[in-house]
Amino acid sequence: MPEINDTTILLVDDEPVIALAQKAALERHGYRVLLAHDGEGAVASVQGDPAPDLVLMDLHLGDGMDGYEAARRVLERRELPVVYLTAHEERAGAGEAGPVPSYGYVLKGSGDAVLMQTIRLALGLHAERTALREQRELLDRERARTEEGERRYRSLFEAMHDGICLHELIRDPSGAAVDYRILDVNGRYESITGIPRAKAVGSLASGMYGTGTPPFFDTYLRVAEGGVPVTFEAYFPPMDKHFAISVFSPARDRFATVFQDITERRRAEEALRLSEERHRRLFETSAQGIVYQAADDSIQMANPAAERILGMSADQLTGKTSLDPAWRAVREDGSDLPGSEHPSMVAMRTGKPVGPSVMGVHSPLKRGVTWISVTATPMFRPGEDRPCEVYAIFDDITERRARETEKRSDAARLEGLLRINQYEAGSVKELLDYALDEVIRLTDSRIGYIYRYDDALREFTLNTWSAEVMPQCSVVGAPTVYQLDKTGIWGEAVRQGRPIVINDFRKPDPLKKGLPEGHVPLERFLTIPVHSGGRIVAVTGVANKADEYTDTDVVQLRLMMEAVWKLVQKKEAEDRVCALLAEKELLLRETHHRIKNNLGVVFNLLSLQSCMREDDPVREVLDGAAARVRGMSLLYDKLYRPGEVHGTGLGSWLPSLVGEMVGVFAATPPIRTELDIEDFPVHERAVSPIGIIVNELVTNSVKYAFPGRTDRLVRLKARLSGGMARLEYSDNGPGLPENHGAEGSKGFGMLLVGMLAEQLGGAMSVERDGGTAIVISFPA
């Protein structure tokens, strides 16, 4: 409520005398007073300066608007306490029931005390109402701000690209934190974790994530208790994801996590790291030299291979350019290559790859020329069409170029080896004689020799001298065998185990022992040891080349003789094999002849003995034995006939064997055969038992099935099924009696067949199905 001396009252009354009297009374009590005599003046005064703090409104304002209308218009413009003045008592008792609310009615003539008291009450009430309204407005504004903040917070909470999760610590009865509960999550939490909000909110972290212990609990506990925010990155195995997590504490025992799924970023970073690591390893371990050169052609980086090839360290290379006078480059023809024409400079200038180009480099710290094959590739920044850098990759081809100079020698050596391979030598000596001619041609020599060396005896044996030596040599009684200890310079190839080269034989040498009188004069000399199986087996020497012998001559001669000695060994092995085969063939021929004669002698002895016996049982036994020997002789002759090779397949020998066995028995009419024999292999040990079985069965048919018959037929089938061989033999005779089975037969022939079947690992059986068949089954 304003102080009295600060309070301005608008007095509205159409009676000037009364208005002045009331004005004077109000001013006596310390109020400032504004006068208005009608409603329009009241409305205008409210909008003036100073503005009134209270309005005393006469209800009757003459012919114009009344006090109620004037109060309404005043209140439309400004909220003020209005006290009505009235001469009618009934109005004063009406209180606030009038058409326009007021702060009271005062009867004119009630006295100053009543008026002043009413004014003070009205001002106090208005002040209270104003304060209450302002508080209500303030509360409304705060509520609106709170609701707006909540709305914005929720909107931000839900709209954030990051996942957000609010938590509170869970403590045990002792007060120790043991877990944390999820209070709220945003939508992004659901999409990142795949856990629905309804499932997450209210759950304990230890159970929600299936980790047993709450994830990252120690870190979260420090933030919730200490209030210091933390940001970290971590891998979460249950989800196989990487997260970037920020943690802060809005209140004691509460914390919030804001997190991002950085799995793809981490994978990209890891892929980039691996790519960079691979590049670094490739750069550092590459056998090719690699250098990066800036736009000004200066070397920025060089790998170890570049250092090795160019003979300089990385520090020495860094900063150098193609124009550096310390570098001197040459073209393939040996002419100078200007720096502006270096591949890297051309690539930088044209923006196009250059190479591979061959150039020679005279390194300041490396003797001689290093030949390299260079490819230069320009590199560009995005959006730029001028190279910012060039990387050059190069190989050291110095040795390759050196090898290229040896190609003709290699070609000559290969052509010589081809001729040696194609040469049909009758002996090892002829082969070495021919090889020596090729060696002399290969090294452009005039004379040469090959000595074989015996390491155990430590002696050389001459194989051959070249053809030109003999007409020039007049040494009397020249030996062909030399002891190592008695040889001169040419024996050093064995003593030192390495090639010996002398390009001026006239110069004295402590290793020389001189040449015998009449020896061919030597000008230049090269000799090498020939190794085989880790030991020296020969020495080869050439001499009197027009030019000096070089390392290339040494290499070519060594390679030639190594290849020749393989041919020598092959020839010697072939000769030994041929000799052994001839010896074996002679031995086998003699053995076969003796065995066949012995079987013939046994057969004839049994046949003679049979002719001398008159009793039929003995003759029958002797004839049976003779037939078996005859069958074995046929079998042996068939399978082991000299000069013939038979396989173990039944089809290759059994049909003809049966034919020859049947042909042994002179019969009229002759015995026919029906053979159905599959050609399947049998073990070599099974051949003889099978032949004896077939011989026994044919012999039995001749003895017991055919007497008195004009149609004589034997059948033999052979099949292989499931790993079992089946021989089925039958004839067109009367067959065996019903009570005569394979097991009950007492004849020696059938007993022998059964025993042989068991020897084969099988069995013999008798089948009667439209006749009698003897079946032998055994594993093939």
Secondary structure, DSSP 8 states (H G I E B T S, - for coil): ---GGG-EEEEE-S-HHHHHHHHHHHHHTT-EEEEESSHHHHHHHHTSSS--SEEEEES--TTS--HHHHHHHHHHH----EEEEES-HHHHHTTT-SSS--S-EEETTS-HHHHHHHHHHHHHHHHHHHHHHHHHHHHHHHHHHHHHHHHHHHHHHHH-SSEEEEEEEEE-TTS-EEEEEEEEE-HHHHHHH---HHHHTT-BHHHHTT-SS-TTHHHHHHHHHH---EEEEEEEGGGTEEEEEEEEEEETTEEEEEEEE-HHHHHHHHHHHHHHHHHHHHHHH-SSEEEEEETTS-EEEE-HHHHHHHT--HHHHTT--TT-TT-EEE-TTS-B--GGGSHHHHHHHHSS-EEEEEEEEE-TTSSSEEEEEEEEEEE--TT-SS-SEEEEEEEE-HHHHHHHHTHHHHHHHHHHHHHHHH---SSHHHHHHHHHHHHHHHTT-SEEEEEEEETTTTEEEEEEE-TTHHHH---TT--SEEEGGG--GGGHHHHSSS-EEES-TTS--TT-----TT----SSEEEEEEEETTEEEEEEEEE--SS---HHHHHHHHHHHHHHHHHHHHHHHHHHHHHHHHHHHHHHHHHHHHHHHHHHHHHHHHHHHHHT--SHHHHHHHHHHHHHHHHHHHHHHHHS-TT----SBHHHHHHHHHHHHHHHS--SS-EEEEEEE---B--HHHHHHHHHHHHHHHHHIIIII-TT-S-EEEEEEEEEETTEEEEEEEESS----TT--TTT---HHHHHHHHHHHHTT-EEEEEESSSEEEEEEEE-
